């Protein structure tokens, strides 16, 4: 099973673990909707997938 790195960012706070959490999955090109949705559900429902334009 592949492993994906999801970066966690805290919005609206300069302190870690204090803001609104958001996950970012970089380099999501070629990943199926099922894979990206599963990754988001595991990491944080507000995870953003980034694909090259």
CHARMM-style PDB file with segment names, atoms N, HN, CA, C and O in Angstrom:
ATOM      1  N   UNK     1       0.849  -1.177   0.000  1.00  0.00      PROA
ATOM      2  CA  UNK     1       0.000   0.000   0.000  1.00  0.00      PROA
ATOM      3  C   UNK     1       0.892   1.237   0.000  1.00  0.00      PROA
ATOM      4  O   UNK     1       1.798   1.335   0.828  1.00  0.00      PROA
ATOM      5  N   UNK     2       0.656   2.182  -0.911  1.00  0.00      PROA
ATOM      6  HN  UNK     2      -0.080   2.102  -1.583  1.00  0.00      PROA
ATOM      7  CA  UNK     2       1.481   3.388  -0.973  1.00  0.00      PROA
ATOM      8  C   UNK     2       1.280   4.282   0.250  1.00  0.00      PROA
ATOM      9  O   UNK     2       0.246   4.237   0.917  1.00  0.00      PROA
ATOM     10  N   UNK     3       2.282   5.078   0.516  1.00  0.00      PROA
ATOM     11  HN  UNK     3       3.121   5.115  -0.025  1.00  0.00      PROA
ATOM     12  CA  UNK     3       2.230   6.044   1.612  1.00  0.00      PROA
ATOM     13  C   UNK     3       2.232   7.444   1.016  1.00  0.00      PROA
ATOM     14  O   UNK     3       2.970   7.713   0.068  1.00  0.00      PROA
ATOM     15  N   UNK     4       1.420   8.333   1.559  1.00  0.00      PROA
ATOM     16  HN  UNK     4       0.821   8.115   2.330  1.00  0.00      PROA
ATOM     17  CA  UNK     4       1.331   9.715   1.079  1.00  0.00      PROA
ATOM     18  C   UNK     4       1.647  10.664   2.221  1.00  0.00      PROA
ATOM     19  O   UNK     4       1.232  10.447   3.359  1.00  0.00      PROA
ATOM     20  N   UNK     5       2.380  11.710   1.907  1.00  0.00      PROA
ATOM     21  HN  UNK     5       2.717  11.886   0.982  1.00  0.00      PROA
ATOM     22  CA  UNK     5       2.735  12.707   2.898  1.00  0.00      PROA
ATOM     23  C   UNK     5       1.702  13.831   2.859  1.00  0.00      PROA
ATOM     24  O   UNK     5       1.555  14.514   1.846  1.00  0.00      PROA
ATOM     25  N   UNK     6       0.996  14.015   3.959  1.00  0.00      PROA
ATOM     26  HN  UNK     6       1.115  13.460   4.782  1.00  0.00      PROA
ATOM     27  CA  UNK     6       0.021  15.094   4.074  1.00  0.00      PROA
ATOM     28  C   UNK     6       0.580  16.111   5.051  1.00  0.00      PROA
ATOM     29  O   UNK     6       0.825  15.801   6.217  1.00  0.00      PROA
ATOM     30  N   UNK     7       0.780  17.328   4.566  1.00  0.00      PROA
ATOM     31  HN  UNK     7       0.581  17.580   3.619  1.00  0.00      PROA
ATOM     32  CA  UNK     7       1.285  18.412   5.408  1.00  0.00      PROA
ATOM     33  C   UNK     7       0.119  18.993   6.206  1.00  0.00      PROA
ATOM     34  O   UNK     7      -0.979  19.150   5.672  1.00  0.00      PROA
ATOM     35  N   UNK     8       0.347  19.309   7.467  1.00  0.00      PROA
ATOM     36  HN  UNK     8       1.239  19.182   7.901  1.00  0.00      PROA
ATOM     37  CA  UNK     8      -0.702  19.889   8.304  1.00  0.00      PROA
ATOM     38  C   UNK     8      -0.343  21.336   8.590  1.00  0.00      PROA
ATOM     39  O   UNK     8       0.758  21.637   9.050  1.00  0.00      PROA
ATOM     40  N   UNK     9      -1.272  22.214   8.317  1.00  0.00      PROA
ATOM     41  HN  UNK     9      -2.166  21.970   7.943  1.00  0.00      PROA
ATOM     42  CA  UNK     9      -1.087  23.646   8.555  1.00  0.00      PROA
ATOM     43  C   UNK     9      -2.179  24.145   9.489  1.00  0.00      PROA
ATOM     44  O   UNK     9      -3.322  23.692   9.429  1.00  0.00      PROA
ATOM     45  N   UNK    10      -1.815  25.076  10.344  1.00  0.00      PROA
ATOM     46  HN  UNK    10      -0.887  25.445  10.392  1.00  0.00      PROA
ATOM     47  CA  UNK    10      -2.772  25.700  11.254  1.00  0.00      PROA
ATOM     48  C   UNK    10      -3.068  27.114  10.762  1.00  0.00      PROA
ATOM     49  O   UNK    10      -2.203  27.990  10.800  1.00  0.00      PROA
ATOM     50  N   UNK    11      -4.287  27.324  10.304  1.00  0.00      PROA
ATOM     51  HN  UNK    11      -4.989  26.613  10.273  1.00  0.00      PROA
ATOM     52  CA  UNK    11      -4.686  28.651   9.834  1.00  0.00      PROA
ATOM     53  C   UNK    11      -5.099  29.525  11.014  1.00  0.00      PROA
ATOM     54  O   UNK    11      -5.604  29.034  12.023  1.00  0.00      PROA
ATOM     55  N   UNK    12      -4.879  30.798  10.871  1.00  0.00      PROA
ATOM     56  HN  UNK    12      -4.469  31.197  10.051  1.00  0.00      PROA
ATOM     57  CA  UNK    12      -5.315  31.801  11.853  1.00  0.00      PROA
ATOM     58  C   UNK    12      -4.578  31.699  13.183  1.00  0.00      PROA
ATOM     59  O   UNK    12      -5.111  32.113  14.212  1.00  0.00      PROA
ATOM     60  N   UNK    13      -3.356  31.151  13.180  1.00  0.00      PROA
ATOM     61  HN  UNK    13      -2.923  30.814  12.344  1.00  0.00      PROA
ATOM     62  CA  UNK    13      -2.582  31.070  14.412  1.00  0.00      PROA
ATOM     63  C   UNK    13      -1.102  30.981  14.073  1.00  0.00      PROA
ATOM     64  O   UNK    13      -0.710  30.314  13.115  1.00  0.00      PROA
ATOM     65  N   UNK    14      -0.289  31.658  14.865  1.00  0.00      PROA
ATOM     66  HN  UNK    14      -0.606  32.200  15.643  1.00  0.00      PROA
ATOM     67  CA  UNK    14       1.167  31.559  14.698  1.00  0.00      PROA
ATOM     68  C   UNK    14       1.721  30.398  15.516  1.00  0.00      PROA
ATOM     69  O   UNK    14       2.867  29.996  15.318  1.00  0.00      PROA
ATOM     70  N   UNK    15       0.931  29.862  16.420  1.00  0.00      PROA
ATOM     71  HN  UNK    15       0.000  30.189  16.580  1.00  0.00      PROA
ATOM     72  CA  UNK    15       1.376  28.776  17.287  1.00  0.00      PROA
ATOM     73  C   UNK    15       0.905  27.429  16.729  1.00  0.00      PROA
ATOM     74  O   UNK    15      -0.238  27.309  16.288  1.00  0.00      PROA
ATOM     75  N   UNK    16       1.769  26.431  16.744  1.00  0.00      PROA
ATOM     76  HN  UNK    16       2.698  26.529  17.102  1.00  0.00      PROA
ATOM     77  CA  UNK    16       1.367  25.103  16.276  1.00  0.00      PROA
ATOM     78  C   UNK    16       0.226  24.522  17.123  1.00  0.00      PROA
ATOM     79  O   UNK    16       0.145  24.747  18.330  1.00  0.00      PROA
ATOM     80  N   UNK    17      -0.642  23.776  16.458  1.00  0.00      PROA
ATOM     81  HN  UNK    17      -0.577  23.593  15.477  1.00  0.00      PROA
ATOM     82  CA  UNK    17      -1.751  23.081  17.132  1.00  0.00      PROA
ATOM     83  C   UNK    17      -2.784  24.026  17.749  1.00  0.00      PROA
ATOM     84  O   UNK    17      -3.584  23.597  18.581  1.00  0.00      PROA
ATOM     85  N   UNK    18      -2.782  25.288  17.363  1.00  0.00      PROA
ATOM     86  HN  UNK    18      -2.132  25.637  16.687  1.00  0.00      PROA
ATOM     87  CA  UNK    18      -3.719  26.246  17.962  1.00  0.00      PROA
ATOM     88  C   UNK    18      -4.733  26.808  16.968  1.00  0.00      PROA
ATOM     89  O   UNK    18      -5.758  27.350  17.383  1.00  0.00      PROA
ATOM     90  N   UNK    19      -4.475  26.692  15.682  1.00  0.00      PROA
ATOM     91  HN  UNK    19      -3.643  26.252  15.345  1.00  0.00      PROA
ATOM     92  CA  UNK    19      -5.371  27.278  14.689  1.00  0.00      PROA
ATOM     93  C   UNK    19      -6.339  26.261  14.121  1.00  0.00      PROA
ATOM     94  O   UNK    19      -6.513  25.172  14.666  1.00  0.00      PROA
ATOM     95  N   UNK    20      -6.960  26.631  13.027  1.00  0.00      PROA
ATOM     96  HN  UNK    20      -6.818  27.516  12.584  1.00  0.00      PROA
ATOM     97  CA  UNK    20      -7.855  25.708  12.328  1.00  0.00      PROA
ATOM     98  C   UNK    20      -6.988  24.786  11.476  1.00  0.00      PROA
ATOM     99  O   UNK    20      -6.293  25.265  10.580  1.00  0.00      PROA
ATOM    100  N   UNK    21      -7.009  23.482  11.727  1.00  0.00      PROA
ATOM    101  HN  UNK    21      -7.574  23.092  12.454  1.00  0.00      PROA
ATOM    102  CA  UNK    21      -6.129  22.580  10.995  1.00  0.00      PROA
ATOM    103  C   UNK    21      -6.605  22.352   9.564  1.00  0.00      PROA
ATOM    104  O   UNK    21      -7.801  22.284   9.283  1.00  0.00      PROA
ATOM    105  N   UNK    22      -5.629  22.239   8.676  1.00  0.00      PROA
ATOM    106  HN  UNK    22      -4.657  22.295   8.904  1.00  0.00      PROA
ATOM    107  CA  UNK    22      -5.914  21.902   7.283  1.00  0.00      PROA
ATOM    108  C   UNK    22      -4.788  21.016   6.788  1.00  0.00      PROA
ATOM    109  O   UNK    22      -3.615  21.303   7.029  1.00  0.00      PROA
ATOM    110  N   UNK    23      -5.133  19.953   6.107  1.00  0.00      PROA
ATOM    111  HN  UNK    23      -6.086  19.720   5.911  1.00  0.00      PROA
ATOM    112  CA  UNK    23      -4.124  19.084   5.515  1.00  0.00      PROA
ATOM    113  C   UNK    23      -3.943  19.437   4.054  1.00  0.00      PROA
ATOM    114  O   UNK    23      -4.894  19.830   3.378  1.00  0.00      PROA
ATOM    115  N   UNK    24      -2.711  19.293   3.566  1.00  0.00      PROA
ATOM    116  HN  UNK    24      -1.939  18.973   4.115  1.00  0.00      PROA
ATOM    117  CA  UNK    24      -2.407  19.568   2.160  1.00  0.00      PROA
ATOM    118  C   UNK    24      -1.649  18.365   1.603  1.00  0.00      PROA
ATOM    119  O   UNK    24      -0.596  17.989   2.118  1.00  0.00      PROA
ATOM    120  N   UNK    25      -2.189  17.779   0.565  1.00  0.00      PROA
ATOM    121  HN  UNK    25      -3.045  18.085   0.147  1.00  0.00      PROA
ATOM    122  CA  UNK    25      -1.562  16.655  -0.113  1.00  0.00      PROA
ATOM    123  C   UNK    25      -0.975  17.187  -1.413  1.00  0.00      PROA
ATOM    124  O   UNK    25      -1.706  17.474  -2.362  1.00  0.00      PROA
ATOM    125  N   UNK    26       0.354  17.318  -1.453  1.00  0.00      PROA
ATOM    126  HN  UNK    26       0.948  17.085  -0.683  1.00  0.00      PROA
ATOM    127  CA  UNK    26       1.030  17.826  -2.644  1.00  0.00      PROA
ATOM    128  C   UNK    26       1.220  16.705  -3.654  1.00  0.00      PROA
ATOM    129  O   UNK    26       1.192  15.524  -3.308  1.00  0.00      PROA
ATOM    130  N   UNK    27       1.409  17.087  -4.885  1.00  0.00      PROA
ATOM    131  HN  UNK    27       1.431  18.047  -5.167  1.00  0.00      PROA
ATOM    132  CA  UNK    27       1.687  16.139  -5.967  1.00  0.00      PROA
ATOM    133  C   UNK    27       0.621  15.046  -6.047  1.00  0.00      PROA
ATOM    134  O   UNK    27       0.937  13.856  -6.022  1.00  0.00      PROA
ATOM    135  N   UNK    28      -0.615  15.450  -6.143  1.00  0.00      PROA
ATOM    136  HN  UNK    28      -0.872  16.417  -6.164  1.00  0.00      PROA
ATOM    137  CA  UNK    28      -1.721  14.500  -6.188  1.00  0.00      PROA
ATOM    138  C   UNK    28      -2.083  14.088  -7.615  1.00  0.00      PROA
ATOM    139  O   UNK    28      -3.116  13.457  -7.838  1.00  0.00      PROA
ATOM    140  N   UNK    29      -1.222  14.448  -8.589  1.00  0.00      PROA
ATOM    141  HN  UNK    29      -0.383  14.961  -8.407  1.00  0.00      PROA
ATOM    142  CA  UNK    29      -1.501  14.066  -9.974  1.00  0.00      PROA
ATOM    143  C   UNK    29      -1.612  12.553 -10.091  1.00  0.00      PROA
ATOM    144  O   UNK    29      -0.801  11.815  -9.532  1.00  0.00      PROA
ATOM    145  N   UNK    30      -2.602  12.109 -10.806  1.00  0.00      PROA
ATOM    146  HN  UNK    30      -3.261  12.709 -11.261  1.00  0.00      PROA
ATOM    147  CA  UNK    30      -2.749  10.693 -11.075  1.00  0.00      PROA
ATOM    148  C   UNK    30      -3.407   9.883  -9.971  1.00  0.00      PROA
ATOM    149  O   UNK    30      -3.663   8.693 -10.154  1.00  0.00      PROA
ATOM    150  N   UNK    31      -3.684  10.491  -8.842  1.00  0.00      PROA
ATOM    151  HN  UNK    31      -3.477  11.458  -8.693  1.00  0.00      PROA
ATOM    152  CA  UNK    31      -4.355   9.756  -7.768  1.00  0.00      PROA
ATOM    153  C   UNK    31      -5.857   9.736  -8.036  1.00  0.00      PROA
ATOM    154  O   UNK    31      -6.434  10.730  -8.479  1.00  0.00      PROA
ATOM    155  N   UNK    32      -6.463   8.622  -7.770  1.00  0.00      PROA
ATOM    156  HN  UNK    32      -5.994   7.815  -7.410  1.00  0.00      PROA
ATOM    157  CA  UNK    32      -7.904   8.505  -7.987  1.00  0.00      PROA
ATOM    158  C   UNK    32      -8.667   9.317  -6.947  1.00  0.00      PROA
ATOM    159  O   UNK    32      -8.129   9.672  -5.898  1.00  0.00      PROA
ATOM    160  N   UNK    33      -9.912   9.600  -7.252  1.00  0.00      PROA
ATOM    161  HN  UNK    33     -10.348   9.312  -8.104  1.00  0.00      PROA
ATOM    162  CA  UNK    33     -10.776  10.311  -6.297  1.00  0.00      PROA
ATOM    163  C   UNK    33     -10.901   9.495  -5.017  1.00  0.00      PROA
ATOM    164  O   UNK    33     -10.920  10.056  -3.921  1.00  0.00      PROA
ATOM    165  N   UNK    34     -10.987   8.179  -5.148  1.00  0.00      PROA
ATOM    166  HN  UNK    34     -10.971   7.723  -6.038  1.00  0.00      PROA
ATOM    167  CA  UNK    34     -11.104   7.310  -3.979  1.00  0.00      PROA
ATOM    168  C   UNK    34      -9.869   7.428  -3.079  1.00  0.00      PROA
ATOM    169  O   UNK    34      -9.999   7.470  -1.856  1.00  0.00      PROA
ATOM    170  N   UNK    35      -8.679   7.480  -3.674  1.00  0.00      PROA
ATOM    171  HN  UNK    35      -8.574   7.446  -4.668  1.00  0.00      PROA
ATOM    172  CA  UNK    35      -7.443   7.598  -2.901  1.00  0.00      PROA
ATOM    173  C   UNK    35      -7.354   8.954  -2.206  1.00  0.00      PROA
ATOM    174  O   UNK    35      -7.027   9.021  -1.021  1.00  0.00      PROA
ATOM    175  N   UNK    36      -7.641  10.032  -2.932  1.00  0.00      PROA
ATOM    176  HN  UNK    36      -7.906   9.977  -3.894  1.00  0.00      PROA
ATOM    177  CA  UNK    36      -7.537  11.359  -2.316  1.00  0.00      PROA
ATOM    178  C   UNK    36      -8.595  11.546  -1.236  1.00  0.00      PROA
ATOM    179  O   UNK    36      -8.324  12.166  -0.208  1.00  0.00      PROA
ATOM    180  N   UNK    37      -9.783  11.024  -1.453  1.00  0.00      PROA
ATOM    181  HN  UNK    37     -10.003  10.521  -2.289  1.00  0.00      PROA
ATOM    182  CA  UNK    37     -10.832  11.135  -0.432  1.00  0.00      PROA
ATOM    183  C   UNK    37     -10.486  10.310   0.794  1.00  0.00      PROA
ATOM    184  O   UNK    37     -10.752  10.731   1.919  1.00  0.00      PROA
ATOM    185  N   UNK    38      -9.899   9.143   0.591  1.00  0.00      PROA
ATOM    186  HN  UNK    38      -9.682   8.800  -0.324  1.00  0.00      PROA
ATOM    187  CA  UNK    38      -9.484   8.313   1.714  1.00  0.00      PROA
ATOM    188  C   UNK    38      -8.364   8.969   2.507  1.00  0.00      PROA
ATOM    189  O   UNK    38      -8.355   8.908   3.736  1.00  0.00      PROA
ATOM    190  N   UNK    39      -7.424   9.593   1.815  1.00  0.00      PROA
ATOM    191  HN  UNK    39      -7.432   9.642   0.816  1.00  0.00      PROA
ATOM    192  CA  UNK    39      -6.335  10.299   2.477  1.00  0.00      PROA
ATOM    193  C   UNK    39      -6.888  11.471   3.279  1.00  0.00      PROA
ATOM    194  O   UNK    39      -6.469  11.700   4.414  1.00  0.00      PROA
ATOM    195  N   UNK    40      -7.823  12.210   2.699  1.00  0.00      PROA
ATOM    196  HN  UNK    40      -8.163  12.024   1.778  1.00  0.00      PROA
ATOM    197  CA  UNK    40      -8.432  13.342   3.398  1.00  0.00      PROA
ATOM    198  C   UNK    40      -9.192  12.877   4.632  1.00  0.00      PROA
ATOM    199  O   UNK    40      -9.115  13.509   5.686  1.00  0.00      PROA
ATOM    200  N   UNK    41      -9.919  11.783   4.508  1.00  0.00      PROA
ATOM    201  HN  UNK    41      -9.981  11.270   3.652  1.00  0.00      PROA
ATOM    202  CA  UNK    41     -10.686  11.279   5.652  1.00  0.00      PROA
ATOM    203  C   UNK    41      -9.756  10.861   6.787  1.00  0.00      PROA
ATOM    204  O   UNK    41     -10.083  11.036   7.961  1.00  0.00      PROA
ATOM    205  N   UNK    42      -8.598  10.310   6.434  1.00  0.00      PROA
ATOM    206  HN  UNK    42      -8.333  10.169   5.481  1.00  0.00      PROA
ATOM    207  CA  UNK    42      -7.645   9.879   7.451  1.00  0.00      PROA
ATOM    208  C   UNK    42      -6.959  11.086   8.099  1.00  0.00      PROA
ATOM    209  O   UNK    42      -6.833  11.145   9.322  1.00  0.00      PROA
ATOM    210  N   UNK    43      -6.516  12.043   7.285  1.00  0.00      PROA
ATOM    211  HN  UNK    43      -6.618  11.995   6.291  1.00  0.00      PROA
ATOM    212  CA  UNK    43      -5.712  13.160   7.781  1.00  0.00      PROA
ATOM    213  C   UNK    43      -6.572  14.262   8.381  1.00  0.00      PROA
ATOM    214  O   UNK    43      -6.343  14.689   9.513  1.00  0.00      PROA
ATOM    215  N   UNK    44      -7.532  14.710   7.644  1.00  0.00      PROA
ATOM    216  HN  UNK    44      -7.718  14.364   6.725  1.00  0.00      PROA
ATOM    217  CA  UNK    44      -8.388  15.818   8.064  1.00  0.00      PROA
ATOM    218  C   UNK    44      -9.407  16.028   6.955  1.00  0.00      PROA
ATOM    219  O   UNK    44      -9.022  16.097   5.788  1.00  0.00      PROA
ATOM    220  N   UNK    45     -10.670  16.131   7.269  1.00  0.00      PROA
ATOM    221  HN  UNK    45     -10.983  16.076   8.217  1.00  0.00      PROA
ATOM    222  CA  UNK    45     -11.683  16.295   6.215  1.00  0.00      PROA
ATOM    223  C   UNK    45     -11.482  17.541   5.357  1.00  0.00      PROA
ATOM    224  O   UNK    45     -12.004  17.617   4.245  1.00  0.00      PROA
ATOM    225  N   UNK    46     -10.740  18.508   5.858  1.00  0.00      PROA
ATOM    226  HN  UNK    46     -10.316  18.447   6.762  1.00  0.00      PROA
ATOM    227  CA  UNK    46     -10.522  19.737   5.092  1.00  0.00      PROA
ATOM    228  C   UNK    46      -9.242  19.672   4.266  1.00  0.00      PROA
ATOM    229  O   UNK    46      -8.717  20.713   3.871  1.00  0.00      PROA
ATOM    230  N   UNK    47      -8.729  18.473   3.995  1.00  0.00      PROA
ATOM    231  HN  UNK    47      -9.155  17.627   4.316  1.00  0.00      PROA
ATOM    232  CA  UNK    47      -7.493  18.317   3.227  1.00  0.00      PROA
ATOM    233  C   UNK    47      -7.676  18.820   1.813  1.00  0.00      PROA
ATOM    234  O   UNK    47      -8.698  18.568   1.174  1.00  0.00      PROA
ATOM    235  N   UNK    48      -6.670  19.537   1.330  1.00  0.00      PROA
ATOM    236  HN  UNK    48      -5.840  19.742   1.849  1.00  0.00      PROA
ATOM    237  CA  UNK    48      -6.646  20.050  -0.028  1.00  0.00      PROA
ATOM    238  C   UNK    48      -5.696  19.224  -0.861  1.00  0.00      PROA
ATOM    239  O   UNK    48      -4.576  18.943  -0.433  1.00  0.00      PROA
ATOM    240  N   UNK    49      -6.126  18.832  -2.046  1.00  0.00      PROA
ATOM    241  HN  UNK    49      -7.035  19.060  -2.394  1.00  0.00      PROA
ATOM    242  CA  UNK    49      -5.270  18.105  -2.967  1.00  0.00      PROA
ATOM    243  C   UNK    49      -4.710  19.088  -3.985  1.00  0.00      PROA
ATOM    244  O   UNK    49      -5.461  19.880  -4.554  1.00  0.00      PROA
ATOM    245  N   UNK    50      -3.408  19.050  -4.222  1.00  0.00      PROA
ATOM    246  HN  UNK    50      -2.798  18.406  -3.760  1.00  0.00      PROA
ATOM    247  CA  UNK    50      -2.767  19.981  -5.152  1.00  0.00      PROA
ATOM    248  C   UNK    50      -2.302  19.207  -6.371  1.00  0.00      PROA
ATOM    249  O   UNK    50      -1.521  18.261  -6.273  1.00  0.00      PROA
ATOM    250  N   UNK    51      -2.807  19.636  -7.530  1.00  0.00      PROA
ATOM    251  HN  UNK    51      -3.442  20.404  -7.610  1.00  0.00      PROA
ATOM    252  CA  UNK    51      -2.407  19.034  -8.801  1.00  0.00      PROA
ATOM    253  C   UNK    51      -1.800  20.108  -9.673  1.00  0.00      PROA
ATOM    254  O   UNK    51      -2.196  21.272  -9.615  1.00  0.00      PROA
ATOM    255  N   UNK    52      -0.835  19.709 -10.483  1.00  0.00      PROA
ATOM    256  HN  UNK    52      -0.513  18.763 -10.531  1.00  0.00      PROA
ATOM    257  CA  UNK    52      -0.183  20.654 -11.381  1.00  0.00      PROA
ATOM    258  C   UNK    52      -1.153  21.114 -12.440  1.00  0.00      PROA
ATOM    259  O   UNK    52      -1.908  20.314 -12.993  1.00  0.00      PROA
ATOM    260  N   UNK    53      -1.137  22.417 -12.729  1.00  0.00      PROA
ATOM    261  HN  UNK    53      -0.524  23.068 -12.280  1.00  0.00      PROA
ATOM    262  CA  UNK    53      -2.038  22.976 -13.749  1.00  0.00      PROA
ATOM    263  C   UNK    53      -1.459  22.822 -15.128  1.00  0.00      PROA
ATOM    264  OT1 UNK    53      -2.079  23.234 -16.108  1.00  0.00      PROA
TER     265      UNK     53
END
